[in-house]
C-alpha cells in the first residue's frame, strides 16, 4: 500500500501519494476530484477503456447527470494527465449500513501495475472512513480475473453475486 499524506478534507483537497512505479522508481501521484468540465473530459480516455460503449460526446453530460444522485469522479494524475479514474457514490442501506460504492475503477492500460489503482483505492477508503462509512463495495464482471486479483491484493474479498434483468 502506498505511503501517503493528506491535507484538507477529502473532497476539497488534492491528495498526494508516494508510489513505487516499476520503471520510474518512487514517484508522486496526485489524486483529486474532477470538478470542472475540462477535468471530467480529461478522464474520458481512461474511462473509455472500461466503458467503451460510452461515446466521448456524451461523457460529460452523463457524469453531470449522475452527479445529481451523488456520483463523483476522482482521478490519479501522473505528470499532467489522468492515468487512473474512479467513479463512486456514498449510500446507506439496511444490508450494509453507510457505505461507499465504486461504480467505475480503471487505470489506462499503459500505466497499470505501477501503483495508480492502489493509490485510488486508498483515497476511496480514506474518503469512505471520513464520511462514516463502514464498508466499501464494488462489482466486477466475472471475466475480469486480473481485476479480481488486484482487489483481493488490496484487501477486498468476494462477497456475493450480482444479478441483472434487462427491462
PAMARGU-548561 format. One record per residue: x, y negated, z negated of N, C-alpha, C in turn. Coordinates in steps of 0.001 Angstrom, whole numbers, plus 500000, padded with zeros to 6 digits. Layout:
PAMARGU-548561
XYZXYZXYZ;...
end
This chain:
PAMARGU-548561
500857501176500000500000500000500000500903498761500000;500597497747500801501471496594500884501442495778499603;502583495157499288502604494191498205501919492946498740;501227492224497875500544491049498371500407489997497295;500232488775497749499915487693496832498686486993497380;497805486624496492496567485991496905496477484642496220;496163483623496999495952482305496432494541481858496763;493841481281495785492492480780496020491470481905495972;490209481558496266489153482566496266489123483291497604;488585484478497608488730485373498755488232484822500086;487050484244500139486557483792501437487151482454501853;487740481729500931488264480412501264489744480454501588;490456481412501050491900481415501160492400482250502325;493540481839502822494309482724503685495133483570502731;495215484842503009495936485757502142497125486282502916;498277486304502276499473486816502932499888488117502278;500074489136503094500547490437502647501923490658503246;502798491240502460504092491674502969503938493138503355;504239493455504599504110494833505058505437495290505645;505614496576505719506780497140506368506330497697507704;506702496993508752506381497446510108507546498296510576;507267499355511294508301500339511618509494499747512349;509297498987513393510431498485514169510890497101513734;510015496328513064510356494960512704510910494821511295;510916495888510503511277495761509102510126495129508345;510435494426507254509369493761506490508940492492507191;507641492263507179507126491030507765505874490605507011;505498489357507176504282488838506556503148488892507557;501978489225507063500775489183507882499760488330507123;499149487413507833498142486543507234496762487089507544;495932487162506520494557487625506687493636486469506342;492670486228507221491735485133506990490379485443507607;489377484743507126488019484885507647487912484052508914;487329484636509951487097483906511204485903482985510991;486144481685511021485084480712510790484706479954512059;485698479537512799485432478716513980485120479605515179;484481479017516175484210479761517408485512480257518024;486550479436517967487846479824518531488418481043517806;488328481067516480488834482212515716488025483474516021;486716483339516114485876484504516430486232485031517814;486316484142518797486658484580520161488032485259520206;488967484780519409490314485367519395490298486801518865;489260487179518134489134488537517601488583489523518631;488077489018519731487427489887520714488337490999521262;489580490716521676490388491812522245490511493019521310;490717492780520022490806493907519082489453494591518940;488400493812518740487078494400518552486641495174519796;487041494712520952486667495391522194487235496808522257;488383497041521628488933498397521601488023499351520822;487346498836519800486431499662519008485027499663519582;484608498539520104483241498361520606483263497928522076;483682498811522984483830498424524397482514498072525087;481394498443524502480094498126525099479704496653524922;480400495930524049480076494517523833480891493678524813;480196492912525650480889492090526643481344490786525999;482430490275526512483071489105525909482144487901525824;481334487680526845480459486505526851479352486600525797;479055487794525300478022487970524281478595488068522870;479903488201522740480538488487521458480268487398520416;480544486167520727480375485085519761478932485013519272;477976485066520181476568484983519797476178486147518885;476692487334519153476366488491518298476933488322516903;478167487840516812478779487616515494477980486574514724;477628485476515384476872484400514717475480484881514290;474838485703515103473518486231514758473625487170513547;474622488032513537474811488955512421475174488207511138;475810487052511271476187486266510090474957485861509279;473816485743509927472584485387509210472186486451508196;472628487682508412472338488741507441473572489094506601;474566488208506588475707488381505694476970488938506312;476950489244507595478136489792508266479238488747508305;480457489167508003481641488314508091482710489036508881;483525488259509574484613488794510382485918488292509777;486821489200509496488118488847508924489184489448509827;490333488776509927491363489276510834492741489143510227;493617490041510671495034490001510319495763489379511493;496513488362511181497227487617512220498713487937512085;499307488363513173500751488538513236501248487541514265;502164486732513848502565485584514644501328484708514799;500789484507515957499605483641516064498332484353516482;498410485614516837497255486321517397496664487329516416;495335487466516397494727488541515602495134489907516165;495655490765515310496047492106515738495186493191515101;494441492821514057493520493753513406492313492950512929;491139493563513015489887492864512735488974493772511922;488239493180510994487225493927510247485964493086510147;484830493722510367483532493103510126482924493784508917;482357492994508017481844493566506778480669492747506258;479998493309505276478914492615504581478846493128503148;478331492301502261478088492696500884476629493115500765;476362494067499894474991494515499711474788495141498347;473570495522498107473227496211496871472062497138497171;472156498357496671471040499291496810471010500240495613;469974501036495535469828501943494396470882503034494386;471288503489495548472241504602495628473647504187495202;474094503002495608475490502611495414475685501446494461;474640500767494077474807499537493300475302498432494233;476134497555493720476693496478494545477877497054495322;477939496791496628478968497401497476479376496457498596;480510496755499186480954496123500427480888497201501494;480226496892502603480121497832503710480964497324504876;481861498166505360482705497833506509481990498318507766;481519497370508571480851497700509828481867498063510909;482976497342510932483968497475512001485355497335511388;486272498161511821487666498041511400488532498580512525;489396497731513079490205498142514226491504497352514262;492546498023514685493835497391514968494123497591516451;494608496553517105494996496704518511495925497902518644;495713498714519660496471499959519801497979499721519807;498437498630520369499876498340520418500455497991519049;499595497759518055500057497340516726499694498335515627;499209499516515989498814500499514980500033501087514272;499784501602513087500805502251512246501909501286511835;501573500027511691502531499015511229502100498351509932;500956498764509380500501498222508105499398497187508190;498999496799509394497965495769509524496611496253509023;496230497476509398494964498036508929494969498232507421;496080498667506875496201498836505428496065497500504720;496671496459505275496542495127504686495091494660504727;494400494899505841492985494527505921492157495284504888;492381496585504762491646497364503756491928496840502352;493160496464502069493497495898500754492732494607500522;492678493750501551491923492498501428490450492791501168;489886493745501918488471494092501748488200494604500332;489075495453499810488901495955498447488985494827497429;489958493930497591490088492779496688488841491897496762;488358491673497964487172490850498151485964491508497481;485818492818497655484711493542497032484779493411495510;485950493643494945486099493533493490485750492127493002;486205491117493729485969489735493297484493489351493375;483695490146494101482260489896494207481440490929493435;482076491605492477481364492503491590480935493823492186;481552494217493283481192495494493917481865496656493193;481132497757493096481687498975492514482248499913493576;481829499718494837482247500631495894482433499887497209;483220500515498083483357500071499466483008501273500338;482183501043501362481717502122502241482003501790503694;482138502831504493482169502681505953481763503989506584;481313503906507814481016505088508612482072505174509704;482378506374510127483343506575511201482832507708512088;482936507517513387482475508544514319483218509856514064;482503510960514203483045512282513890484322512598514649;484445512096515881485619512427516698486843511557516399;486725510563515542487836509644515260488736510196514149;489358511330514417490126512040513392491318511244512884;491982510513513744493123509689513292492643508620512319;491487508026512598490923507035511682490583507684510345;490050508901510369489707509593509128490956509815508279;492043510223508913493298510422508179493771509102507569;493651508012508318494024506691507820493205506336506574;491883506521506635491026506185505499491364507040504283;491635508305504505491985509184503392493321508778502779;494301508412503606495579507921503075495382506640502267;494376505863502609494082504606501917493245504832500656;492992506094500301492284506397499069490781506572499204;490280506583500429488844506792500632488578508289500764;487358508690500451487015510109500571485764510261501418;485665511406502069484456511729502824483340511966501825;482197511287502069481141511367501066479780511735501612;479659511974502904478348512325503415478300512320504916;477105512448505435476878512425506861475957511251507181;476082510727508366475228509633508826474332510180509927;473040509934509828472092510403510823471486509209511542;471123509383512804470552508303513595469440508858514479;468440508038514712467354508379515652467196507208516617;467247507454517893467009506404518884465533506050518868;465217504791518931463820504336518909463469503605520192;
end
